[in-house]
Amino acid sequence: MLKSARKQGNQPKDPEGRMPLVEHLRELRNRLMKAVLAILAVTVLGMVFYEQVADFLTEPMLDRIGCEEGFGASATREACANLTINGLVGPFTVMLKIALTVGVVLASPIWLYQFWGFLAPGLHRHEKKYAGAFVCTGVPLFLAGAYIAYLILPTAAEALIGFTPQGTNNLIDLGDFVDIIARLVLVFGLAFELPLVLVMMNMGGLVTGRQMLGWWRIMVVCITVFSAVATPTGDPLTMGALAAPIVLLYFGAVGVALLNDRRRERNDPYRGLDDDEASELEHAPEPVAAAAPLGDDTPEAGDDRRPDGYGDAT
């Protein structure tokens, strides 16, 4: 039993990355464990610097809509709000939420690399070398989306707080505010990965640049609907701030895919031919000479054979 297990464990890997379903599930489990451990490790770091991160997240919004002195805003503003924490366990819950958000954002290079490692076996050998380019492109895109969410949140909050009636105090729970920040960061960050996923599909031969270009109307509508549903605030400003960059990134991915298809056509001129398609003939068919006429089958005089060539049977 041990020898057979060792033999199975020492089997060479398929160069094309093919493996049974159980191996795929085991690979997925290992990748997820590594990603979760990386996020938890950075989450612990976020707990250490919890107060600094909380000030960094809340200061821009309090500068816009804060009411009390010391929050950076004037008390004479018509519509304003204060951040509060409810309950005895509320501060600890807020700390966990902020630390977990920090863990997801700062650990993005690791879990993005694990995501690529899970998809890489399905690619060709010459396409696996793009792992570094995938991570180096995916991480800035994710961080750019998270930063845009951080920038537009105070403006969106100010617009929403503006609907508060005069003489009404608006108290915002800090836990709910952190939930909105986390959702915006994740939605914006992951949405900015869409062009990278499309380029990966093009590199894997799943879609072509022309197909992606033909989808532009449907994609614009889908991106707009997704932005309206995914943004937690639901205001047009946040929706437009999410939809516009994704549409631009989509057309950028289409351009990259078209260039990649052109490069493939130069390297392989027969790439577009089907395996069952007949190749074109390089020369015209030669004319066929006329067949020689057959002899006359009319029976001669004295020939007792019938016209069909058979004689009479006696």
Secondary structure as GFF3:
##gff-version 3
##sequence-region A 1 314
A	DSSP	alpha_helix	2	9	.	.	.	ID=ss1
A	DSSP	alpha_helix	21	48	.	.	.	ID=ss2
A	DSSP	alpha_helix	50	65	.	.	.	ID=ss3
A	DSSP	beta_strand	81	84	.	.	.	ID=ss4
A	DSSP	alpha_helix	90	106	.	.	.	ID=ss5
A	DSSP	alpha_helix	108	119	.	.	.	ID=ss6
A	DSSP	three_ten_helix	120	122	.	.	.	ID=ss7
A	DSSP	three_ten_helix	125	130	.	.	.	ID=ss8
A	DSSP	alpha_helix	131	161	.	.	.	ID=ss9
A	DSSP	beta_strand	170	173	.	.	.	ID=ss10
A	DSSP	alpha_helix	174	191	.	.	.	ID=ss11
A	DSSP	alpha_helix	194	203	.	.	.	ID=ss12
A	DSSP	alpha_helix	209	214	.	.	.	ID=ss13
A	DSSP	alpha_helix	216	230	.	.	.	ID=ss14
A	DSSP	alpha_helix	236	267	.	.	.	ID=ss15
###
